[in-house]
Amino acid sequence: MTTPNYLQVTTDENVSEIFRRPSRPIGTILVDAGRLESDDIENICVFQQKSDCLFGEAAVRMGLLSETDVAQALLRQFDCGYLVRGRSRVHHEVFAAYEMTSGRTEILRRLRSSILACLAEHDNDERVLSIISAHRMEGRSILAANLAVLFSQLGKRTLLIDADFRHPRQHSLFGIDNKSGLSSVLAGRVSLDVLRKVEGLDYLAILPAGICPPNPSELLERPIFSLVLNQLVAQFDMILVDTPAYDLYGDAHSVSRHGRNALVVVKDGVGQIDALRSLMADSMSARVNVIGSVLNTF
């Protein structure tokens, strides 16, 4: 099958440019962020030399910056992939973007390691993982968002795709617009330049769901979805896909078949064993590689 021309806009060179990380002095970072004026840099440097202190400390003592300003700039300078609360549009439920040492972040770091080990064990070079569950409200979207952040913090070029057309969440979790996205790409209306970057998370890109189409199930079944994923796999180190609930629509299996790998989420106290068994059986019959399951207690 020939790749349509509109899918050939996003090239390896373009993606490399998205994730290009030049080293910048802290003063330049603060000027680019609008926290300092260019004229402030020289005055701070003079004060820094006289006071024998660091640049950030000098700026705080001069009343030009807050300690939060300096902390955020240092995160960017050292490529930490963390955000400062109150200074980002990213929702607080994406806690891995804010919490370096919390218990729940450490739990997901261990899950991240297990996922990488499972994919390596199956000799799977596709690096596409669908997050699926039997019911709504089991935490698929939140888990997908936090895992995407954690993979990006490894320096892996990470893409998070929202394939839940009926109840999309990733655009609101990351504070980006949802005017165009996956639905428009699959319908042939736009190219893959609709990928969105998230300020402060330099190795993460988002493909939002876009406007809900009148034929969501059919759109996700189209072979063009596989073509889209094949192009993206060549450009990203890890691709996570947020999916609809299995018990409401058949979309989840359509997405999983294209990506071939899935992680099952079960909400503590919500899931029904029959629905979960049905989900697992259908996944196996569709030759989806279910790498494991997660009991969500959050």
Number of C-alpha atoms within 10 A of each C-alpha: 6 5 11 12 9 14 20 13 12 17 16 14 9 13 17 13 10 17 18 11 13 6 11 11 11 19 24 16 19 22 15 12 12 10 16 18 14 14 9 13 16 11 13 22 18 13 17 19 12 10 11 11 13 13 19 24 18 22 25 16 14 14 9 15 17 15 13 14 19 21 14 20 24 17 16 23 19 11 17 19 24 21 24 17 16 10 11 16 15 24 16 15 14 20 20 26 27 20 17 15 9 11 10 13 19 14 10 16 17 10 14 16 11 14 16 14 13 15 18 12 10 10 9 14 12 19 19 25 26 29 25 30 29 28 21 18 14 23 19 26 25 18 20 25 26 19 23 29 27 22 23 22 21 12 16 18 22 27 28 26 24 27 27 26 25 15 15 21 20 27 20 14 17 22 14 17 13 20 13 18 29 29 26 20 22 22 14 14 11 17 20 21 17 20 20 21 18 16 16 21 19 24 26 29 26 24 26 30 27 22 16 19 15 10 10 17 17 12 19 25 18 14 12 20 20 17 18 20 16 15 17 22 18 13 20 21 19 22 25 24 27 28 27 27 22 19 16 11 14 16 22 28 26 20 27 25 18 23 24 21 25 26 19 19 22 23 20 12 10 13 18 12 11 10 15 19 12 14 19 17 12 13 20 12 8 14 13 19 19 20 17 13 14 14 14 15 10 8
